[in-house]
């Protein structure tokens, strides 16, 4: 029965974004696909709760999707009802839109166990209640007209001393500050973690890196191309990585995935800077933006890609994946040393020495079958 309810809640969470995409204020704008970025959250939450009933991270993911689903469903019908009711409906989904961001901050502070692990995490979790009320009141009593319908806010309060500090901007600022504090505590916990928890933190780090990489790539794509919608995939990277971290954290070699993602993120940033620099320099010399400057920049970036990628990969491996980098370096040195070696005893001794340095076993030896 529990799985039936979970499936029902996931379905409700998915229906709302689809409704907002097909009908309502967003349907005819460039933001019509924005609701789809939130569909992965309830799906991931449902998968986690199927595999681990009662898991707090799964409940949080499902709650994010459910709140957004209700908010988008209300938004899809706001233009089809009388003005007075429409104003209250829009105010309702505007206030609801604050809640998912608060839950995401809670996730950062309590990942992966769903329990605060220290003073900073407890401070963030408790402060969320106060900041949540602050932000909600700021949006609820804002004197500005409602964005989608243009109607007056039915609870709007203008020039009130009581709400001088409690505004939309101040509420948003406090939520951002809490998010930064939660992210700082997450990085601190990652550095102190080991075993299974370390793998789970690295999966979340991988999802965040993919999100940043995809958003960065999307900035260089033309607005009328299909690649412009890469951000839809980027929006799903973090919830999917959370799901894998909780359910299947040993599925892949996460160290290698993260190091490669960081490498391409750095390479994209460096080459983008090179491209912009060459275009700017050539345009200033030619006093115009010519096709020649763009072509020269493109050729320079293409020529630099592999050399830059190799050097950045080595740099990332040295700092992020140090143990594996050292092991590969030791084995490569051993392979080079035996090319001209003919003494079997020297080869076996070098082999054992290389294994000791690369893997640090408790004991190492070589068994050789007699001819």
KAKAZI-V736659 format. One record per residue. N is the residue number from 1. SS is DSSP state (a for helix, b for strand, c for the rest). PHI is phi as a letter, one per 40 degrees, with the letter a starting at -180 (none if undefined). PSI is psi in degrees with one decimal (none if undefined). Layout:
n = {N,N}
ss = {SS,SS}
phi = {PHI,PHI}
psi = {PSI,PSI}
This chain:
n = {1,2,3,4,5,6,7,8,9,10,11,12,13,14,15,16,17,18,19,20,21,22,23,24,25,26,27,28,29,30,31,32,33,34,35,36,37,38,39,40,41,42,43,44,45,46,47,48,49,50,51,52,53,54,55,56,57,58,59,60,61,62,63,64,65,66,67,68,69,70,71,72,73,74,75,76,77,78,79,80,81,82,83,84,85,86,87,88,89,90,91,92,93,94,95,96,97,98,99,100,101,102,103,104,105,106,107,108,109,110,111,112,113,114,115,116,117,118,119,120,121,122,123,124,125,126,127,128,129,130,131,132,133,134,135,136,137,138,139,140,141,142,143,144,145,146,147,148,149,150,151,152,153,154,155,156,157,158,159,160,161,162,163,164,165,166,167,168,169,170,171,172,173,174,175,176,177,178,179,180,181,182,183,184,185,186,187,188,189,190,191,192,193,194,195,196,197,198,199,200,201,202,203,204,205,206,207,208,209,210,211,212,213,214,215,216,217,218,219,220,221,222,223,224,225,226,227,228,229,230,231,232,233,234,235,236,237,238,239,240,241,242,243,244,245,246,247,248,249,250,251,252,253,254,255,256,257,258,259,260,261,262,263,264,265,266,267,268,269,270,271,272,273,274,275,276,277,278,279,280,281,282,283,284,285,286,287,288,289,290,291,292,293,294,295,296,297,298,299,300,301,302,303,304,305,306,307,308,309,310,311,312,313,314,315,316,317,318,319,320,321,322,323,324,325,326,327,328,329,330,331,332,333,334,335,336,337,338,339,340,341,342,343,344,345,346,347,348,349,350,351,352,353,354,355,356,357,358,359,360,361,362,363,364,365,366,367,368,369,370,371}
ss = {c,a,a,a,a,a,a,a,a,a,a,a,a,a,a,a,a,a,a,a,a,a,c,c,c,c,c,c,c,c,c,c,c,a,a,a,a,a,a,a,a,a,a,a,a,a,a,a,a,a,a,c,c,c,c,a,a,a,a,a,a,a,a,a,a,a,a,a,a,a,a,a,a,a,a,a,a,a,a,a,c,c,a,a,a,a,a,a,a,a,a,a,a,a,a,a,a,a,a,a,a,a,a,a,a,a,a,a,a,a,c,c,c,c,c,c,c,c,a,a,a,a,a,a,a,a,a,a,a,a,a,a,a,a,a,a,a,a,a,a,c,c,c,c,c,c,c,c,c,c,c,c,c,c,c,c,c,c,c,c,a,a,a,c,c,c,c,a,a,a,a,a,a,a,a,a,a,a,a,a,a,a,a,a,a,a,a,a,a,a,a,a,c,c,a,a,a,a,a,a,a,a,a,a,a,a,a,a,a,a,a,a,a,a,a,a,a,a,c,c,c,c,c,c,c,a,a,a,a,a,a,a,a,a,a,a,a,a,a,a,a,a,a,a,a,a,a,c,c,c,c,c,c,a,a,a,a,a,a,a,a,a,a,a,a,a,a,a,a,a,a,a,a,a,a,a,a,a,a,a,a,a,a,a,a,a,c,c,c,c,a,a,a,a,a,a,a,a,a,a,a,a,a,a,a,a,a,a,a,a,a,a,a,a,a,a,a,a,a,c,c,a,a,a,a,a,a,a,a,a,a,a,a,a,a,a,a,c,c,c,c,c,c,a,a,a,a,a,a,a,a,a,a,a,a,a,a,a,a,c,c,c,c,c,c,c,c,c,c,c,c}
phi = {none,c,c,c,c,c,c,c,c,c,c,c,c,c,c,d,d,c,c,c,c,c,a,h,c,c,c,b,b,c,c,c,c,d,c,c,c,b,c,c,c,c,c,c,d,c,c,c,c,c,c,b,d,g,c,c,c,c,c,c,c,c,c,d,c,c,c,c,c,c,c,c,c,c,c,c,b,c,c,b,b,d,d,c,c,c,c,c,c,c,c,c,c,c,c,c,c,c,c,d,c,c,c,c,c,c,c,c,c,b,c,b,c,g,b,c,c,a,c,c,c,c,c,c,c,c,c,d,c,c,c,c,c,d,c,c,c,c,c,c,b,c,c,c,c,c,c,c,c,g,c,c,c,c,b,c,b,b,f,b,d,c,b,c,c,c,b,c,c,c,c,c,c,c,c,c,c,c,c,c,c,c,c,c,c,c,c,c,c,c,c,c,c,a,g,c,c,c,c,c,c,c,c,c,c,c,c,c,c,c,d,c,c,c,c,c,c,c,c,b,c,c,c,c,b,c,c,d,c,d,c,c,c,c,c,c,c,c,c,c,c,c,c,c,c,c,b,b,c,b,c,b,c,c,d,c,c,c,c,c,c,c,d,c,c,c,c,d,c,c,c,c,c,c,d,c,c,c,c,c,c,c,c,c,c,c,g,a,c,b,c,c,c,c,c,c,c,c,c,c,c,c,c,c,d,c,d,c,c,c,c,c,c,c,c,c,c,c,c,c,b,c,c,c,c,c,c,c,c,c,c,c,c,c,c,c,c,c,c,b,c,b,c,d,c,c,c,c,c,c,c,c,c,c,c,c,c,c,b,f,c,c,a,a,a,b,b,b,c,c,c}
psi = {-37.1,-40.3,-32.1,-43.3,-40.3,-45.0,-39.3,-42.8,-38.7,-42.4,-44.1,-39.2,-31.0,-33.8,-40.6,-52.9,-37.5,-41.5,-44.7,-31.1,-32.5,-24.1,144.4,-169.2,-29.3,-16.5,-32.9,23.2,173.2,-9.8,16.5,-24.8,-4.6,-42.2,-27.2,-22.1,-16.1,-2.5,-33.4,-25.8,-53.7,-32.8,-46.2,-42.5,-41.9,-41.9,-43.6,-43.7,-28.3,-43.2,-35.7,81.3,136.0,0.1,128.1,-33.5,-41.0,-42.2,-40.8,-43.4,-43.3,-37.6,-39.4,-48.4,-38.3,-42.3,-44.6,-38.5,-45.8,-42.5,-46.1,-33.9,-41.4,-39.5,-32.8,-21.4,1.2,-27.6,-4.2,7.5,163.9,154.0,-45.5,-44.6,-38.1,-37.6,-42.9,-36.7,-46.8,-39.6,-38.6,-48.5,-19.6,-43.8,-39.7,-30.9,-15.1,-33.2,-46.5,-35.9,-34.8,-38.7,-37.1,-40.8,-42.0,-40.4,-44.1,-37.9,-22.5,6.6,141.7,-0.2,-20.4,6.2,138.6,129.3,-2.8,-173.3,-42.2,-43.2,-41.5,-37.9,-45.2,-46.5,-40.9,-35.6,-25.0,-34.1,-46.0,-47.7,-35.3,-44.4,-42.2,-51.3,-39.7,-44.5,-37.1,-42.9,-38.2,-37.3,16.9,133.7,-8.9,150.0,153.2,141.8,-45.9,-42.8,-19.4,6.0,162.2,142.0,120.8,-18.9,8.2,135.4,119.2,137.8,44.5,125.4,-30.0,-25.4,28.2,-40.8,-30.1,91.0,172.0,-44.0,-43.5,-38.8,-44.2,-40.9,-42.9,-37.3,-42.1,-42.5,-40.1,-38.4,-41.2,-42.4,-42.2,-40.0,-38.3,-43.7,-33.0,-45.0,-39.4,-42.3,-36.0,-43.2,-26.8,-6.1,169.1,164.9,-135.9,-43.7,-35.7,-40.8,-41.2,-41.9,-39.1,-31.5,-42.2,-40.4,-39.5,-44.8,-42.0,-37.0,-41.7,-41.5,-48.8,-40.5,-44.9,-41.8,-38.7,-42.6,-37.8,-21.9,-19.0,1.7,144.5,149.2,-26.6,14.1,159.9,-29.7,-15.7,-26.1,17.3,-27.8,-21.0,-42.4,-40.3,-37.5,-22.9,-11.1,-43.2,-50.8,-36.9,-41.1,-34.7,-43.3,-44.4,-39.6,-38.1,-36.3,-45.5,59.6,-18.1,24.5,-39.2,172.5,88.5,-33.2,-44.7,-40.2,-44.5,-43.4,-38.3,-39.2,-45.5,-38.7,-50.6,-30.6,-44.7,-41.4,-44.2,-43.5,-44.3,-45.5,-33.0,-40.1,-40.5,-46.1,-48.9,-38.1,-42.7,-42.7,-44.4,-44.4,-47.3,-39.1,-37.0,-34.6,-35.2,-4.0,21.5,159.2,100.0,159.3,-27.1,-40.5,-42.6,-42.1,-43.1,-40.2,-41.7,-43.7,-39.7,-42.3,-42.4,-40.6,-31.8,-16.2,-57.9,-47.0,-42.9,-42.1,-44.1,-44.1,-39.4,-38.4,-43.5,-43.8,-44.2,-43.7,-38.2,-33.9,-36.6,-43.2,55.3,-45.3,-44.2,-36.9,-44.8,-40.2,-44.6,-37.7,-41.9,-45.5,-35.9,-39.0,-39.2,-42.5,-37.2,-31.4,-21.8,3.9,-37.7,11.9,133.2,-11.9,115.4,-38.5,-39.2,-37.9,-46.1,-38.6,-42.4,-35.9,-48.7,-41.3,-41.3,-41.5,-40.7,-43.7,-37.7,-40.3,-14.5,55.5,163.6,-33.3,151.6,141.7,170.2,129.1,124.3,125.5,133.7,143.8,none}
